[in-house]
Amino acid sequence: MKEKRCPVCGSTDYESENVEYIYRHSGRYLLVRDVPAEVCRACGTRFYAAQVLHEIERCFFAIQDEKAMEYVRMPVTIYGALCPG
């Protein structure tokens, strides 16, 4: 089995962490805390499972009910609490 290498620095040293992730779409933002990621210990590059990113995107659209010309506030949530069920 081939060892996974960071495409930025070439390191094979990864660590699983829960991180903050900012999702952005059409000028709107969602800060999501406790998102599972693999983080390169050498350079800090983060890697997310496709399923995690799809879930964040799906829930972003589910919670957008305000319409404004400009947003100052940012909704904040925890990944595990995004869409219970």
GURO-117672 format. One record per residue: x, z, y of N, C-alpha, C in turn; residue in three letters. Coordinates in steps of 0.05 Angstrom, whole numbers, padded with zeros to 5 digits, always signed. Layout:
BEGIN
XZYXZYXZYAla
...
% end
This chain:
BEGIN
+00017+00000-00024+00000+00000+00000+00018+00000+00025Met
+00011-00018+00044+00027-00020+00068+00021+00003+00087Lys
+00042+00014+00099+00039+00036+00117+00028+00026+00144Glu
+00009+00041+00156-00003+00034+00181+00017+00039+00204Lys
+00021+00018+00221+00039+00020+00243+00024+00017+00269Arg
+00033+00032+00289+00022+00030+00316+00030+00003+00327Cys
+00011-00013+00337+00017-00039+00348+00031-00037+00375Pro
+00032-00014+00387+00045-00011+00413+00074-00003+00410Val
+00080+00017+00394+00107+00027+00392+00119+00024+00364Cys
+00103+00017+00343+00113+00014+00316+00115+00039+00300Gly
+00107+00062+00311+00109+00087+00296+00088+00088+00274Ser
+00094+00103+00253+00075+00108+00231+00065+00136+00232Thr
+00071+00151+00253+00063+00179+00255+00037+00182+00270Asp
+00015+00187+00256-00011+00190+00267-00022+00218+00263Tyr
-00040+00226+00280-00054+00251+00276-00083+00248+00283Glu
-00101+00259+00267-00129+00259+00272-00135+00279+00294Ser
-00150+00271+00314-00157+00289+00336-00185+00282+00346Glu
-00197+00301+00359-00222+00296+00373-00215+00294+00403Asn
-00222+00271+00415-00214+00265+00442-00238+00259+00460Val
-00233+00256+00485-00254+00247+00504-00252+00216+00505Glu
-00276+00204+00507-00277+00175+00508-00297+00167+00531Tyr
-00289+00149+00548-00306+00140+00569-00316+00112+00562Ile
-00343+00110+00559-00355+00084+00554-00365+00073+00580Tyr
-00360+00048+00585-00368+00035+00610-00383+00009+00605Arg
-00405+00005+00619-00420-00020+00616-00434-00025+00643His
-00430-00047+00655-00443-00056+00679-00443-00034+00701Ser
-00421-00022+00705-00418-00002+00726-00429+00026+00720Gly
-00438+00030+00695-00448+00056+00687-00427+00067+00667Arg
-00426+00094+00667-00406+00107+00650-00419+00129+00634Tyr
-00407+00134+00611-00414+00157+00595-00389+00170+00584Leu
-00385+00195+00591-00362+00210+00580-00371+00224+00555Leu
-00358+00218+00533-00365+00230+00507-00342+00248+00498Val
-00348+00273+00493-00327+00291+00484-00327+00294+00454Arg
-00305+00303+00443-00302+00308+00414-00306+00283+00397Asp
-00295+00260+00406-00297+00235+00390-00273+00235+00371Val
-00279+00230+00345-00257+00229+00326-00240+00204+00330Pro
-00214+00208+00330-00195+00185+00334-00169+00191+00319Ala
-00155+00170+00314-00128+00172+00303-00109+00167+00327Glu
-00091+00186+00333-00074+00184+00356-00045+00181+00347Val
-00032+00161+00358-00003+00157+00352+00012+00180+00365Cys
+00028+00194+00349+00042+00217+00360+00066+00209+00377Arg
+00075+00184+00374+00098+00175+00389+00090+00166+00417Ala
+00068+00151+00420+00061+00139+00446+00033+00147+00456Cys
+00017+00160+00439-00009+00168+00448-00031+00148+00446Gly
-00026+00124+00436-00046+00104+00432-00068+00114+00414Thr
-00093+00110+00421-00116+00120+00405-00129+00097+00390Arg
-00137+00103+00366-00151+00084+00349-00177+00097+00340Phe
-00199+00082+00343-00226+00092+00337-00238+00075+00315Tyr
-00253+00087+00297-00267+00072+00276-00289+00056+00290Ala
-00294+00032+00280-00314+00014+00291-00341+00028+00292Ala
-00348+00042+00271-00374+00056+00269-00377+00076+00292Gln
-00356+00090+00299-00357+00110+00321-00363+00096+00347Val
-00349+00074+00352-00354+00059+00377-00382+00047+00378Leu
-00391+00037+00356-00419+00026+00356-00439+00047+00361His
-00435+00071+00350-00454+00093+00355-00454+00102+00384Glu
-00430+00103+00396-00429+00110+00424-00443+00089+00441Ile
-00439+00064+00435-00453+00043+00450-00483+00044+00447Glu
-00493+00048+00422-00521+00050+00417-00534+00073+00433Arg
-00521+00096+00432-00532+00119+00446-00530+00117+00476Cys
-00510+00103+00486-00507+00098+00515-00533+00085+00525Phe
-00542+00064+00512-00566+00050+00521-00591+00066+00517Phe
-00591+00084+00497-00614+00101+00492-00618+00122+00514Ala
-00597+00130+00527-00600+00151+00547-00601+00141+00576Ile
-00598+00115+00580-00598+00104+00607-00627+00100+00617Gln
-00637+00119+00633-00664+00115+00643-00665+00116+00674Asp
-00643+00121+00686-00642+00121+00715-00632+00094+00725Glu
-00643+00085+00747-00634+00060+00759-00627+00065+00788Lys
-00602+00059+00795-00592+00064+00822-00572+00042+00829Ala
-00567+00039+00854-00547+00020+00863-00519+00030+00857Met
-00515+00056+00858-00489+00068+00853-00493+00094+00838Glu
-00475+00100+00820-00476+00125+00805-00453+00142+00813Tyr
-00458+00167+00817-00438+00187+00823-00435+00206+00800Val
-00457+00214+00788-00457+00232+00765-00450+00216+00740Arg
-00439+00231+00721-00432+00219+00695-00444+00237+00673Met
-00461+00225+00656-00470+00242+00634-00447+00249+00615Pro
-00448+00273+00605-00427+00282+00586-00441+00292+00561Val
-00430+00285+00538-00442+00294+00513-00419+00298+00493Thr
-00426+00308+00470-00408+00312+00448-00415+00293+00426Ile
-00396+00280+00414-00401+00258+00395-00420+00267+00373Tyr
-00417+00290+00361-00434+00299+00340-00462+00305+00348Gly
-00467+00307+00374-00494+00314+00384-00507+00290+00397Ala
-00495+00266+00396-00506+00243+00410-00534+00237+00402Leu
-00538+00231+00377-00565+00223+00367-00569+00237+00341Cys
-00577+00262+00342-00581+00277+00316-00602+00264+00299Pro
-00598+00266+00274-00619+00255+00256-00610+00236+00236Gly
% end
